[in-house]
């Protein structure tokens, strides 16, 4: 069953999942895996999640590795990321 989540809630969920896996800097997670996990809970499946991941990368919250196939959190913005997740997590 898909829920209607706001953009900020999806952003927080993406970053929270990476935080739980401790994916900072050189430790990364495949984008496809992240999209599949979150796409099951969000309407319009993976297209919306993929767009949000791209936006987070453009805003320098996420770092892309291996030609954009993997992603990790930006350690230079760790304080901002943790504050954002704490504010917006369900």
C-alpha positions as CSV (number, residue, x, y, z in Angstrom):
1,X,0.0,0.0,0.0
2,X,1.5,3.3,-1.1
3,X,1.3,6.4,1.1
4,X,1.3,10.1,0.1
5,X,4.4,11.4,1.7
6,X,5.7,15.0,1.3
7,X,9.0,15.8,-0.5
8,X,10.7,16.5,2.9
9,X,9.6,13.2,4.4
10,X,11.0,11.3,1.4
11,X,14.2,13.3,1.6
12,X,14.5,12.5,5.3
13,X,13.7,8.8,4.7
14,X,16.5,8.6,2.1
15,X,19.0,10.2,4.4
16,X,17.8,8.2,7.4
17,X,18.3,4.9,5.6
18,X,21.8,5.9,4.7
19,X,22.5,7.1,8.2
20,X,21.3,3.8,9.7
21,X,23.7,1.9,7.3
22,X,26.5,4.4,8.3
23,X,27.1,5.3,4.6
24,X,29.3,8.4,4.9
25,X,31.9,9.3,2.4
26,X,33.7,6.3,0.9
27,X,31.1,3.8,2.2
28,X,28.2,3.8,-0.2
29,X,25.0,2.0,-1.1
30,X,23.6,1.2,-4.6
31,X,21.0,3.7,-5.8
32,X,18.8,0.9,-7.1
33,X,18.5,-0.7,-3.7
34,X,17.6,2.6,-2.1
35,X,15.0,3.3,-4.7
36,X,13.5,-0.2,-4.3
37,X,13.2,0.1,-0.5
38,X,11.6,3.5,-0.5
39,X,9.6,3.0,-3.8
40,X,7.4,0.4,-2.2
41,X,6.2,2.9,0.3
42,X,5.7,5.9,-2.0
43,X,3.2,6.7,-4.7
44,X,4.7,6.8,-8.3
45,X,7.2,4.3,-7.2
46,X,10.9,4.9,-8.1
47,X,10.6,7.9,-10.4
48,X,9.8,10.3,-7.6
49,X,12.5,8.8,-5.3
50,X,15.1,8.9,-8.1
51,X,14.3,12.5,-8.7
52,X,14.7,13.3,-5.0
53,X,18.0,11.5,-4.9
54,X,19.2,13.6,-7.8
55,X,18.1,16.8,-6.1
56,X,19.9,15.8,-2.9
57,X,23.0,15.2,-4.9
58,X,22.7,18.7,-6.6
59,X,22.3,20.3,-3.2
60,X,25.5,18.4,-2.0
61,X,23.8,16.3,0.7
62,X,24.7,13.1,-1.2
63,X,27.8,12.0,-2.9
64,X,27.6,9.9,-6.1
65,X,30.1,7.1,-6.7
66,X,30.8,4.7,-9.5
67,X,29.3,6.8,-12.3
68,X,26.2,7.6,-10.3
69,X,25.3,4.0,-9.5
70,X,26.0,4.3,-5.8
71,X,25.4,7.0,-3.2
72,X,26.6,8.0,0.2
73,X,26.1,10.9,2.6
74,X,28.4,13.9,2.4
75,X,30.4,14.0,5.7
76,X,31.0,17.8,5.3
77,X,27.3,18.4,5.9
78,X,26.8,15.8,8.6
79,X,25.4,18.3,11.2
80,X,22.8,19.6,8.7
81,X,21.8,16.1,7.6
82,X,21.3,14.8,11.1
83,X,19.2,17.9,12.0
84,X,17.1,17.6,8.9
85,X,16.4,13.9,9.6
86,X,15.5,14.6,13.2
87,X,13.0,17.3,12.2
88,X,11.3,15.4,9.4
89,X,11.3,11.7,10.3
90,X,7.8,10.3,10.7
